[in-house]
């Protein structure tokens, strides 16, 4: 005789006082438990890599100023540019370098902004390189 032979063929007990638990509720008992809420997000954020902003030399700054001046004086010609610029991270000290390609919509000298495709606003001081 087996170890559970005395109970193996007994009918399953069904309570008269409580309704049977749904499969969904039963599975919730086995869901993982996170004792420290937000811990995983904090670890992921801390391990996320950001670049430091490159400080351009005087020659490179002058080259970018000349290209911006050229674009400003030829704004009606609908010039297309490829541009590399620094985008500051919203959570950490640093950011990332973005390579965009598009039509120059406006050069706002007052606010020191280059606007591409009417939506991408790039501060002059964040521009690393411009290819016209």
Secondary structure, 3 states (H helix, E strand, C coil): CCCCCCCCCCCCCCCCCCCCCCHHHHHHCCCCCCCCCCHHHHHHHHHCCCECCCCCCHHHHHHHHHHHHHHHHCHHHCCEEEEEEEEECCCCCCEEEEEEEEEEEEEECCCCEEEECCCEEEEHHHEEEEEC
